[in-house]
Each structure stands twice: as C-alpha cells, then as structure tokens.
Amino acid sequence: MNETIKTIISRRSVRKFKPDPIEREKLDQILEAGTYAPTAMGRQAPVMVVVTDPDMVDKLEEINARFTANDHPFYGAKTVIVVFADTELSGANAMQDGSLVMGNLMLAAHSLDVDSCWINRATESFKTPEGLEIMKKWGLDEKYVGVGNCVLGYRDCDYPEPKPRKENYIIWD
C-alpha cells in the first residue's frame, strides 16, 4: 500500500490536545496542501484564515459553543484554520470546495504527525453579529460562507481506534 493511501486510512479525529504550538514549517506545509484541493472549475473559491492568537481562538470557540452542548468544542487546540468559500465565485459548489480544502488540511496534518479535527458550525458561527464582525476584520464580506474549523495540535490522549466499516459501504453495479 502506498504512503498516500496509508495516510488516508490511518487518519483519525483527535479531541484532546496538548498546549504545544505547531511548528511554523509544518503549518506552512499543511496550508500549502489546502491550496491544492480541487475546486469547481478551478476557481479556487475557498479562503483559509489561520488563527493562533489565544484570545481569538477563545472567541471563536465561545461563538461555536453556542450551537452545541459542548462548552469547549475546540478541545484545547491552539491553532484553528477557518475555511470559508466565496459563494459568488463558486455558486452552489461553495461547501464542496471548502470541504475538499478541509480534507486536504487534515490529511496533510496527519502526514506530518500533527493531529486534527473538523469542527462544524462555522456556517452558523459566522452568521452571528460577532462572526460577521470578525469576518470583516479579516477582509471577508457576507458573500463568504463558513465551511469548517480545522483545529490542529498534538494529541493529549490515546489515538482513536477506527470504527468498523459498514458492510454496504461499496455497491458494485
């Protein structure tokens, strides 16, 4: 089995992170991989916002927590990459384009021994007044939709075991 397929099969979502920062060299590689995700008609509608400022990470987590029962939905991660997509540029493909970026980020992170988790509720979080203000600060207007929050760090827990694959995952015609 080649290394790419091994990376895909072995990646897991981590939900408890150490406070250690990610090395800039690794973070740059992860972000570059995100820029190579396929996008509809090659329009490159997604945008990644890298958040490492502790106060901003806390603010984003607090907004996100309003939409879930989890008070700490970022699980202690100190780095968050918020993925947005330009709905005017990609139209109905905004979520798909951003989702492919999220996948690339998580796979690239795993290949560099950095752990990750996709945190939902970016769409809801960035429709709030506070979320819209933060977007404005980042130079993004309302044509952008929040796709996901990719939290990154080094795990402070056992590596999760994979769940068994369901029997009817693949159907042949």
Secondary structure as GFF3:
##gff-version 3
##sequence-region A 1 173
A	DSSP	alpha_helix	3	10	.	.	.	ID=ss1
A	DSSP	alpha_helix	24	35	.	.	.	ID=ss2
A	DSSP	three_ten_helix	40	42	.	.	.	ID=ss3
A	DSSP	beta_strand	46	51	.	.	.	ID=ss4
A	DSSP	alpha_helix	54	65	.	.	.	ID=ss5
A	DSSP	beta_strand	79	86	.	.	.	ID=ss6
A	DSSP	alpha_helix	87	90	.	.	.	ID=ss7
A	DSSP	three_ten_helix	91	93	.	.	.	ID=ss8
A	DSSP	alpha_helix	94	111	.	.	.	ID=ss9
A	DSSP	beta_strand	115	119	.	.	.	ID=ss10
A	DSSP	alpha_helix	122	125	.	.	.	ID=ss11
A	DSSP	alpha_helix	129	137	.	.	.	ID=ss12
A	DSSP	beta_strand	144	153	.	.	.	ID=ss13
###
